Amino acid sequence: MAPPEALSGDVAFTVRRHQPELVAPAKPTPRELKPLSDIDDQDGLRFQIPLVHFYGHKASMRGKDPTQVIKKALSEALVSYYPFAGRLREGDGRKLMVDCNGEGVMFTAADADISLHHFGDTLQPPFPHFDELLYNIPGSEGVLNTPLLIIQVTRLKCGGFILAYRLNHTMSDGAGIVQFLNAVAEIAGGAREPSVAPVWRRELLSARDPPQITCTHREYEQISNNYDPMWTQESIAHHSLFLGPKKLEAICQLFSHYNNGQNTTRFEALTAFLWRCRTKALQLEPSQEVRFMCVSNLRGKSKPQLLPLGYYGNGFVYPAAVTTAGKLCENSFGYALELVKKAKAEATVEYMQSVADLMVTKGRPCFIKPRTWIVSDTSRLGLRDVDFGWGKAVYGGPATTEAGDFQGVSYYVGCQNAKGEEGIVVPCSLPLSAMKRFIHEVDQWIQFRHSSL
C-alpha cells in the first residue's frame, strides 16, 4: 500500500495496488527474433516514455471493472501485436531486436480513494505524485530484457479511472502506440480483431547496402561532451503553458508580417515564438550555438507512401535548425520562423533514409543535447480519442516534461480547460530562474499583441 500523499492543497490520496502481473497473448504466437529498424534503435530513443489517460464516470458502464475490461482486451490484442509481449536483445553493432518469447506486458490493477475532480480543473503535466499512478516496478526501468509496456489502471471513487503506462520508445512512436491502444479499445468494445492490421516491416527503414549519408544532419554532429552543465547548476522547474484560442490567435498575429507569401501554420508560429522566448530566458552568451529540432513524422507524407497503413514503428526524423543565441534573440520573430520552416522542410524520405545510414555508419549516436530544444506535436495523434467504453479521455498524452533524461523537450498536447475551451498545453522544463523569465516573456508578448488588436 502506498502512503497518503498530498495532491493539491490539503487533499491527500492513497493508492492500493494489486500485485503486478504479466499479461501474455491470449493465444500462442510465433517465437522468432525480429530486428528493429535503424530509425528505431538509435541511442536517442533508448528510453521508456510515460503517458497517461484520464477517464471520467459513464453511467452505462456501471458495474464494469476497467481493470478487467482492459486486461482481457490487452491479452487478445497482443495476439496480433505479439512483439510487444517480447523482450529486447542487443546484437553486434548495438543492433536491437525483439525476442518474441510471449512473456507479456506488465500490468497492475489499483484503486485510489479520490475522484477525478481532485486533479484540478485543467489536467496537464507534470501530474502530482505520478509515481503512485504508475508504480516503478523494481528492475523494470531498463531498455533491454524488460517488459516493453508497463501499464497501471487505477480505479477512482467517482467511477472513472486512470490508464498510465510506460512505452519502450524503440518499439513505437506516438502514432504507433495510439494504433495499438485503439486495437485494445476495439476489442474491449466487442471486436474480434483490430480494424487496422498491424504491420511490422521494420526493414523499410533499415540502412542501405552500402550506407550512403546523403543529407546534412546537424542534430547528430559529433561534439566532445554531449552534456549541458546548465541543468545541474540550479533546481529544475517543470511547468505547463495552456494556450487557449485567444492566446494562440495573438501568437499567430505576431507572425502576420513574416509570411513572405507563404502560409504559416499554427505549429510554425507557436514553435518560432516559444523558441525565441525560451532562448532569451536562458540568457546564453550571444555566440553560443542553439538548436531547434522538429519531430517530423513521415506517415502519409510521401508518394508513393514509404510506410504502409498499420506500421507501428518509429516513423519520424528530427532535422535541426542551428543558429546562435545572439542572432535568435536580436532578430525579429520572422528570423526564428524562417529557421523553423527550413527544419520542417528537410523531413523527406531521402532524409530519413540518410539518418538510417548514418546510424549504421556512426554507431547509432544520440542527438546533440546542449542548448537543444525538441518539439513533438502530439495534439493530432488521437490520444484523447482512445475509448475503452467510458468515452473519450479527459486528458490523453505525455505524463512528464522530459524525454528520458533529456529535459529540453516540449510536447504540444491537445487539451480542454475548465471553461471548455480547446487549446494546446505545452509542458516544459527549465532551470528555475530561466522558467520565471520564460513565463514573463511569453505573457509580455501575448499581452502586447492583445492590446494592439
C-alpha positions as CSV (number, residue, x, y, z in Angstrom):
1,M,0.0,0.0,0.0
2,A,1.2,3.4,-0.9
3,P,1.3,6.1,1.9
4,P,-1.1,9.0,1.7
5,E,0.3,11.8,-0.5
6,A,-0.8,15.4,-0.8
7,L,-2.3,16.0,-4.2
8,S,-3.1,19.8,-4.0
9,G,-3.8,22.0,-1.1
10,D,-4.9,19.8,1.8
11,V,-6.2,16.9,-0.4
12,A,-4.5,13.6,0.2
13,F,-4.9,10.2,-1.5
14,T,-3.9,6.6,-1.1
15,V,-3.3,4.1,-3.9
16,R,-3.8,0.4,-3.2
17,R,-2.1,-1.7,-5.8
18,H,-2.6,-5.4,-6.6
19,Q,0.4,-7.5,-7.3
20,P,1.9,-6.6,-10.8
21,E,1.4,-9.5,-13.3
22,L,2.5,-10.4,-16.8
23,V,-0.3,-10.3,-19.4
24,A,0.6,-12.7,-22.2
25,P,-1.1,-13.1,-25.6
26,A,-4.4,-14.9,-25.4
27,K,-3.3,-17.5,-28.0
28,P,0.1,-19.0,-29.0
29,T,2.2,-16.6,-31.1
30,P,5.3,-17.1,-33.3
31,R,8.6,-17.5,-31.5
32,E,11.1,-15.5,-33.5
33,L,13.7,-12.8,-33.5
34,K,12.6,-9.6,-35.2
35,P,15.2,-6.8,-35.8
36,L,14.1,-3.2,-35.2
37,S,14.7,-0.6,-37.9
38,D,17.8,1.6,-37.9
39,I,15.5,4.5,-37.1
40,D,14.0,2.6,-34.1
41,D,17.3,1.7,-32.4
42,Q,19.1,5.0,-32.3
43,D,20.6,6.0,-29.0
44,G,18.2,8.9,-28.5
45,L,15.1,6.6,-28.5
46,R,16.5,4.1,-25.9
47,F,14.3,5.1,-23.0
48,Q,10.8,4.5,-21.7
49,I,8.3,7.3,-22.2
50,P,5.4,7.6,-19.7
51,L,1.9,8.6,-20.9
52,V,-1.4,8.8,-19.2
53,H,-5.1,8.9,-20.0
54,F,-7.8,10.2,-17.5
55,Y,-11.4,8.9,-17.9
56,G,-14.5,10.0,-16.2
57,H,-17.5,8.1,-14.9
58,K,-20.0,6.8,-17.5
59,A,-23.4,5.6,-16.3
60,S,-23.8,3.0,-19.0
61,M,-20.6,1.3,-17.8
62,R,-21.8,1.0,-14.2
63,G,-20.8,-2.4,-12.8
64,K,-18.0,-2.9,-15.3
65,D,-14.4,-3.0,-14.0
66,P,-12.0,-1.1,-16.2
67,T,-9.0,-3.1,-14.9
68,Q,-10.6,-6.4,-16.1
69,V,-12.0,-5.0,-19.3
70,I,-8.6,-3.5,-20.4
71,K,-6.6,-6.5,-19.1
72,K,-8.7,-9.0,-21.1
73,A,-8.7,-6.9,-24.3
74,L,-4.9,-6.3,-23.9
75,S,-4.3,-10.1,-23.9
76,E,-6.3,-10.5,-27.0
77,A,-4.7,-7.5,-28.8
78,L,-1.3,-9.0,-28.1
79,V,-2.1,-11.9,-30.4
80,S,-1.8,-9.5,-33.3
81,Y,0.8,-7.3,-31.7
82,Y,2.8,-10.1,-30.3
83,P,6.2,-8.4,-30.5
84,F,5.1,-6.1,-27.6
85,A,5.0,-9.3,-25.5
86,G,8.6,-10.0,-26.1
87,R,11.9,-8.6,-24.8
88,L,14.7,-6.5,-26.5
89,R,18.1,-8.0,-27.0
90,E,21.2,-6.3,-28.4
91,G,23.4,-7.8,-31.1
92,D,26.5,-6.8,-32.9
93,G,27.0,-3.1,-33.7
94,R,24.4,-2.3,-31.0
95,K,21.7,-3.6,-33.2
96,L,18.4,-4.1,-31.3
97,M,16.0,-6.9,-31.9
98,V,12.8,-8.3,-30.3
99,D,12.9,-11.8,-28.9
100,C,9.3,-12.6,-29.5
101,N,9.0,-15.0,-26.5
102,G,5.4,-14.2,-25.4
103,E,6.4,-13.3,-21.9
104,G,3.9,-10.5,-21.9
105,V,3.5,-6.9,-20.8
106,M,3.5,-5.8,-17.1
107,F,0.0,-5.0,-15.8
108,T,-1.1,-3.6,-12.4
109,A,-4.6,-3.0,-11.2
110,A,-5.0,-0.4,-8.5
111,D,-7.6,1.7,-6.5
112,A,-7.3,5.3,-5.4
113,D,-9.5,6.9,-2.8
114,I,-10.0,10.1,-4.8
115,S,-12.2,11.3,-7.7
116,L,-11.2,12.8,-11.0
117,H,-12.1,16.3,-9.9
118,H,-9.4,16.2,-7.3
119,F,-6.8,16.5,-10.0
120,G,-7.9,20.1,-10.8
121,D,-10.0,21.9,-13.4
122,T,-7.4,21.5,-16.2
123,L,-5.4,18.3,-16.4
124,Q,-1.9,18.9,-17.6
125,P,1.6,17.6,-16.7
126,P,3.5,17.4,-14.5
127,F,0.9,15.4,-12.6
128,P,1.3,15.3,-8.8
129,H,2.7,12.0,-7.5
130,F,2.6,10.3,-10.8
131,D,4.8,7.5,-9.4
132,E,1.6,6.4,-7.5
133,L,-0.4,6.2,-10.7
134,L,2.4,4.2,-12.4
135,Y,4.4,2.3,-9.9
136,N,8.0,1.9,-10.9
137,I,8.3,-1.9,-10.5
138,P,11.9,-2.7,-9.4
139,G,14.0,-3.9,-12.3
140,S,11.6,-2.6,-14.9
141,E,13.5,0.6,-15.9
142,G,15.9,-0.8,-18.4
143,V,15.6,-0.9,-22.2
144,L,17.0,-4.5,-22.6
145,N,15.4,-7.7,-21.2
146,T,12.5,-5.9,-19.5
147,P,8.7,-5.6,-20.4
148,L,8.2,-3.3,-23.4
149,L,5.0,-2.0,-21.9
150,I,4.3,-1.3,-18.2
151,I,0.7,-0.5,-17.5
152,Q,-1.3,0.5,-14.4
153,V,-5.1,1.0,-14.4
154,T,-6.2,2.9,-11.3
155,R,-9.9,2.9,-10.4
156,L,-11.2,6.2,-8.9
157,K,-14.0,6.7,-6.4
158,C,-16.1,8.6,-8.9
159,G,-16.3,5.6,-11.3
160,G,-13.7,6.9,-13.6
161,F,-10.1,5.6,-13.9
162,I,-6.6,6.4,-15.0
163,L,-4.6,4.5,-17.5
164,A,-0.9,5.1,-17.1
165,Y,1.8,3.3,-19.0
166,R,5.5,3.4,-19.9
167,L,6.4,2.5,-23.5
168,N,9.8,1.4,-24.7
169,H,10.3,4.2,-27.3
170,T,12.4,2.0,-29.6
171,M,9.2,-0.1,-30.3
172,S,6.8,2.7,-31.4
173,D,6.3,6.4,-31.8
174,G,3.2,8.3,-30.7
175,A,1.2,7.2,-33.8
176,G,2.2,3.6,-33.3
177,I,1.1,3.4,-29.6
178,V,-2.2,5.1,-30.5
179,Q,-2.8,2.4,-33.1
180,F,-2.1,-0.3,-30.5
181,L,-4.3,1.3,-27.9
182,N,-7.1,1.7,-30.4
183,A,-6.8,-2.1,-31.1
184,V,-7.2,-2.8,-27.4
185,A,-10.2,-0.4,-27.2
186,E,-11.9,-2.0,-30.3
187,I,-11.5,-5.5,-28.8
188,A,-12.8,-4.2,-25.4
189,G,-15.9,-3.0,-27.4
190,G,-16.5,-6.4,-28.8
191,A,-14.4,-6.6,-32.0
192,R,-12.7,-9.9,-32.8
193,E,-9.6,-8.3,-34.2
194,P,-8.3,-4.8,-34.8
195,S,-9.8,-2.8,-37.7
196,V,-6.2,-1.8,-38.8
197,A,-4.0,-4.9,-39.1
198,P,-0.5,-4.3,-37.5
199,V,2.4,-4.1,-39.9
200,W,6.0,-4.8,-38.7
201,R,8.1,-4.2,-41.9
202,R,10.9,-2.6,-40.0
203,E,13.3,-3.4,-42.9
204,L,11.7,-0.4,-44.7
205,L,13.7,1.9,-42.5
206,S,16.9,-0.1,-42.5
207,A,20.2,1.3,-43.8
208,R,21.1,0.8,-47.5
209,D,23.9,-1.5,-48.6
210,P,26.3,0.1,-48.7
211,P,25.1,3.0,-46.4
212,Q,25.1,6.5,-48.1
213,I,24.8,9.6,-45.9
214,T,23.3,11.9,-48.5
215,C,22.0,14.8,-46.2
216,T,23.5,17.1,-43.6
217,H,22.4,16.0,-40.1
218,R,23.3,18.8,-37.7
219,E,21.3,17.1,-35.0
220,Y,23.9,14.3,-34.8
221,E,27.1,16.4,-35.1
222,Q,30.0,15.0,-33.1
223,I,30.9,17.0,-30.1
224,S,33.4,16.3,-27.3
225,N,30.9,16.4,-24.4
226,N,27.1,15.8,-25.0
227,Y,26.2,17.1,-21.6
228,D,24.9,20.5,-20.6
229,P,26.0,21.7,-17.1
230,M,23.3,24.4,-17.1
231,W,20.8,21.8,-15.9
232,T,22.7,20.9,-12.8
233,Q,23.6,24.4,-11.6
234,E,20.1,25.1,-10.0
235,S,16.9,23.3,-9.4
236,I,14.8,22.4,-12.5
237,A,11.2,23.8,-12.7
238,H,8.5,21.9,-14.5
239,H,5.6,23.8,-15.9
240,S,2.8,23.6,-18.5
241,L,1.5,26.6,-20.5
242,F,-2.1,26.4,-21.5
243,L,-2.7,28.3,-24.7
244,G,-6.4,28.8,-25.5
245,P,-7.9,30.1,-28.8
246,K,-7.3,33.8,-27.9
247,K,-3.7,33.3,-26.9
248,L,-2.9,31.1,-30.0
249,E,-4.5,33.8,-32.2
250,A,-2.4,36.5,-30.6
251,I,0.8,34.5,-31.2
252,C,-0.2,33.8,-34.8
253,Q,-0.8,37.5,-35.3
254,L,2.8,38.2,-34.3
255,F,3.8,36.5,-37.5
256,S,1.3,38.0,-39.8
257,H,4.0,40.3,-41.4
258,Y,6.6,37.5,-41.9
259,N,4.8,35.1,-44.3
260,N,6.6,36.2,-47.4
261,G,3.7,34.9,-49.5
262,Q,3.8,31.5,-47.8
263,N,1.2,30.1,-45.4
264,T,2.4,29.9,-41.8
265,T,0.8,27.1,-39.8
266,R,-0.1,27.4,-36.1
267,F,2.6,24.9,-35.3
268,E,5.3,27.0,-37.1
269,A,4.2,30.3,-35.4
270,L,3.9,28.8,-31.9
271,T,7.2,27.0,-32.2
272,A,9.1,30.0,-33.5
273,F,7.6,32.2,-30.8
274,L,8.4,29.8,-27.9
275,W,11.9,29.0,-29.2
276,R,12.8,32.7,-29.2
277,C,11.2,33.3,-25.8
278,R,12.9,30.2,-24.3
279,T,16.3,31.1,-25.6
280,K,16.0,34.6,-24.3
281,A,15.0,33.3,-20.9
282,L,18.2,31.1,-20.7
283,Q,20.4,34.2,-21.0
284,L,23.1,32.4,-23.0
285,E,26.2,34.0,-24.4
286,P,25.4,35.6,-27.8
287,S,28.0,33.4,-29.6
288,Q,26.7,30.1,-28.2
289,E,25.0,27.8,-30.7
290,V,21.4,26.9,-30.1
291,R,19.4,24.2,-31.9
292,F,15.7,23.6,-32.5
293,M,14.8,20.1,-33.6
294,C,11.4,19.4,-35.2
295,V,9.9,15.9,-34.7
296,S,8.5,15.2,-38.2
297,N,6.6,12.0,-38.9
298,L,6.6,10.8,-42.5
299,R,3.5,8.7,-42.3
300,G,1.3,9.6,-45.2
301,K,3.6,12.4,-46.4
302,S,5.4,10.6,-49.3
303,K,4.2,9.5,-52.7
304,P,4.3,6.6,-53.1
305,Q,3.9,6.1,-49.3
306,L,7.1,4.8,-47.6
307,L,5.2,3.4,-44.6
308,P,2.1,1.3,-45.1
309,L,-1.1,1.6,-43.2
310,G,-0.7,-0.3,-39.9
311,Y,3.1,0.3,-39.5
312,Y,3.6,0.9,-35.8
313,G,7.4,1.5,-35.5
314,N,9.1,4.9,-35.2
315,G,8.4,6.8,-38.4
316,F,9.9,10.2,-37.7
317,V,13.1,12.2,-38.0
318,Y,14.1,15.5,-36.2
319,P,16.0,17.8,-38.5
320,A,17.8,20.6,-36.7
321,A,17.8,24.4,-37.2
322,V,21.1,25.9,-35.9
323,T,21.9,29.5,-35.1
324,T,23.5,31.5,-32.3
325,A,21.6,32.7,-29.2
326,G,22.5,36.3,-30.2
327,K,21.1,36.0,-33.7
328,L,17.9,34.3,-32.5
329,C,17.2,36.8,-29.7
330,E,18.3,40.0,-31.5
331,N,16.5,39.3,-34.8
332,S,12.7,39.5,-35.4
333,F,10.3,36.7,-34.9
334,G,10.5,36.3,-38.7
335,Y,14.1,35.0,-38.4
336,A,13.0,32.2,-36.0
337,L,10.1,31.4,-38.3
338,E,12.3,31.0,-41.3
339,L,14.6,28.6,-39.4
340,V,11.6,26.5,-38.2
341,K,10.1,26.3,-41.7
342,K,13.5,25.2,-43.1
343,A,13.9,22.4,-40.5
344,K,10.4,21.1,-41.2
345,A,11.1,21.1,-45.0
346,E,14.1,18.9,-44.6
347,A,12.0,16.0,-43.4
348,T,11.8,13.8,-46.6
349,V,12.0,10.1,-47.4
350,E,15.6,10.7,-48.5
351,Y,16.4,12.4,-45.3
352,M,15.0,9.5,-43.2
353,Q,17.0,7.0,-45.3
354,S,20.1,9.1,-44.8
355,V,19.5,9.0,-41.0
356,A,19.3,5.2,-41.1
357,D,22.5,5.1,-43.0
358,L,24.2,7.5,-40.5
359,M,23.1,5.2,-37.6
360,V,24.9,2.2,-39.0
361,T,27.9,4.2,-40.1
362,K,28.4,6.3,-36.9
363,G,27.5,3.7,-34.2
364,R,23.8,4.8,-33.6
365,P,24.7,8.1,-31.9
366,C,22.4,10.3,-29.8
367,F,21.3,13.7,-30.9
368,I,23.2,16.8,-29.6
369,K,21.7,17.8,-26.2
370,P,23.4,21.0,-25.1
371,R,21.3,24.1,-25.8
372,T,18.9,22.0,-27.9
373,W,15.1,22.3,-27.8
374,I,13.0,19.5,-29.3
375,V,9.3,19.9,-30.1
376,S,6.9,17.0,-30.7
377,D,3.3,17.8,-31.7
378,T,1.1,15.1,-30.2
379,S,-2.1,17.1,-30.4
380,R,-3.3,15.4,-33.6
381,L,-2.4,11.8,-32.7
382,G,-5.8,10.9,-31.2
383,L,-4.5,10.1,-27.7
384,R,-7.7,11.6,-26.2
385,D,-9.9,9.7,-28.6
386,V,-9.0,6.2,-27.3
387,D,-12.3,4.8,-26.0
388,F,-12.4,1.6,-23.9
389,G,-16.2,2.1,-23.4
390,W,-16.0,5.0,-20.9
391,G,-15.9,7.6,-23.6
392,K,-13.0,9.8,-24.8
393,A,-10.3,10.7,-22.3
394,V,-10.5,13.9,-20.4
395,Y,-6.7,14.1,-20.9
396,G,-4.5,11.8,-23.1
397,G,-0.8,12.5,-23.6
398,P,2.7,12.6,-22.1
399,A,2.8,12.4,-18.4
400,T,6.0,14.3,-17.8
401,T,8.0,17.3,-19.2
402,E,11.0,15.2,-20.1
403,A,12.1,12.5,-22.6
404,G,14.2,10.0,-20.7
405,D,17.0,12.0,-19.0
406,F,16.7,14.8,-21.6
407,Q,15.0,18.0,-20.2
408,G,15.0,20.1,-23.4
409,V,11.8,18.7,-25.0
410,S,8.2,20.1,-25.2
411,Y,5.2,18.2,-26.4
412,Y,2.2,20.0,-27.8
413,V,-0.8,18.3,-26.3
414,G,-4.5,18.9,-27.2
415,C,-6.4,19.8,-24.1
416,Q,-9.6,21.4,-22.8
417,N,-9.6,23.9,-19.9
418,A,-12.2,24.3,-17.2
419,K,-14.1,26.8,-19.4
420,G,-14.5,24.2,-22.1
421,E,-12.0,25.9,-24.4
422,E,-9.9,23.8,-26.7
423,G,-6.3,24.7,-26.7
424,I,-2.7,23.5,-26.6
425,V,-0.8,22.5,-23.4
426,V,3.0,22.9,-23.7
427,P,4.8,21.1,-20.9
428,C,8.4,22.4,-20.4
429,S,11.4,22.1,-18.1
430,L,13.9,24.9,-17.4
431,P,16.2,26.0,-14.6
432,L,14.1,27.8,-12.1
433,S,15.3,31.3,-12.8
434,A,15.0,30.8,-16.5
435,M,11.5,29.4,-16.1
436,K,10.4,32.6,-14.4
437,R,11.9,34.7,-17.2
438,F,10.3,32.4,-19.8
439,I,6.8,32.7,-18.4
440,H,7.2,36.5,-18.2
441,E,8.5,36.7,-21.8
442,V,5.6,34.7,-23.1
443,D,2.9,36.7,-21.2
444,Q,4.5,40.0,-22.1
445,W,4.3,39.3,-25.9
446,I,0.8,37.9,-25.8
447,Q,-0.5,40.9,-23.8
448,F,1.3,43.2,-26.2
449,R,-0.4,41.6,-29.2
450,H,-3.8,41.6,-27.4
451,S,-3.5,45.3,-26.7
452,S,-2.7,46.1,-30.3
453,L,-5.5,44.1,-31.9
